[in-house]
Amino acid sequence: PRWAGLTYGLLGFPLAFVALPLYVLLPHHYAQNHGLPLTTLGLVLLCARALDALVDPWLGRWIDRLFARSLQAVWRTGCWAALVLGLGLWGLFLPPVPPGGAMVAWAFGGLWVTYLAYSVLSIAHQSWGARLGGGEAQRGRVVAWREGAGLLGVLVAAALPGLAGTDGLLLVFAGALALGCWAWWHSPRPAPVATVLARPDGPKVQPWRNAAFRRLMAVFVVNGVATAIPATLVLFFIQDRLQAPADYQSYYLGGYFMAAALALPLWMRGVARWGLARTWLLGMALSVLAFVGAAFLGAGDTVGFAWVCALSGFALGADLALPAALLAGVIGQSGDSGQHEGAYFGWWNLATKLNLALAAGVVLPLLSLWGYQPGQTNAAGLQALTWAYAVVPCGLKTLAAAVLYVGVIRPGGFGPVAPRRSLHPMPEVP
């Protein structure tokens, strides 16, 4: 029901609200306002994101144990994480230290703490949704409510800096986080969970025993890198390649995420007709066809880039709603429902963060090496920016589509998964 979907999905609003500032606005903020070099900034982001990502599988297992204790324990832990998340974001955008080495250290520490709190809250919320169960259409709707609220959060986060400044953005985020936690507690409850079984080699590696998870993860990683690179570079591309006015940044980001939000119902119809995997493949193909046009844009091509944002944003709806729904299906098909959702989503979040870490930690230093510096308009540097922003992501997205087709769709879904042998087999029923 709509009210049930809204109460569960509403927490996606502040979670995505903070994701845009952390992954898109923060690198540009430190480079432009505090003068941090791109190489230094890239290394700080890489180290903080990688260190945080390595903790996620342990966090996922810890959250599984909280689910085994009670749903109230999961929710209470999420509320504490939300408090730390709000304080961390405030400290990152309003650093109380002068530029230089102290600011580098502050940014690294603040990022790590903020990422850690974000991980706890998002893994708990995602696992809660996966435990609600259902078929493909139902799983797609659960994720669509969460991602739809997230897209609304991204739109607000993109518009607020220009309308109310950083202080306004942080105040709205704090209020949305409190409201999201309240709604989460009043959302549909998962069924009572099974006791989490101990395994000699550690349950954190349980997802990797699942061949379907390994194949899905391969697609998710390649596709994620293809998405993370443009997210890291978009403000630099708008500013230096297009030479667009500063206020155009909010319009472009807003149009991109608005198109994704409007597309979600259509992608859900696609799921009902073609299934999750084939619909995701269609979204990847549309994304490449739309985004490759950015490689041919230059100074003043502001209308052309608006079309690129709208069409690629439409394709983004598939990237947001379908992979996590596929993962929930893999968990259920393998017999891990009610036991290991946190472990699966811990590894899933690790992959997401490593994608973003690689995008910032590798692409930003490489751009500096190839001659690009923010604010400069030399031809070689702008050509490097164009290749990194548009051409490389399209190649990676094409590779992800090929892996999805060969590894998932052509074999016929994820293939049969052998049921886990029960420790207490039930007697056969004639």
Secondary structure, 3 states (H helix, E strand, C coil): CHHHHHHHHCCHHHHHHHHHHHHHHHHHHHHHHCCCCHHHHHHHHHHHHHHHHHHHHHHHHHHHHHHHHCHHHHHHHHHHHHHHHHHHHHHHHCCCCCCCHHHHHHHHHHHHHHHHHHHHHHHHHHHHHHCCCCCHHHHHHHHHHHHHHHHHHHHHHHHHHHHHHHHHHHHHHHHHHHHHHHHHHCCCCCCCCCCCCCCCCCHHHHHHHCHHHHHHHHHHHHHHHHHHHHHHHHHHHHHHHCCCCCCHHHHHHHHHHHHHHHHHHHHHHHHHHHCHHHHHHHHHHHHHHHHHHHHHCCCCCHHHHHHHHHHHHHHHHHHHHHHHHHHHHHHHHCCCCCCCHHHHHHHHHHHHHHHHHHHHHHHHHHHHHCCCCCCCCCHHHHHHHHHHHHHHHHHHHHHHHHHHHHHHHCCCCCCCCCCCCCCCCCCCCC
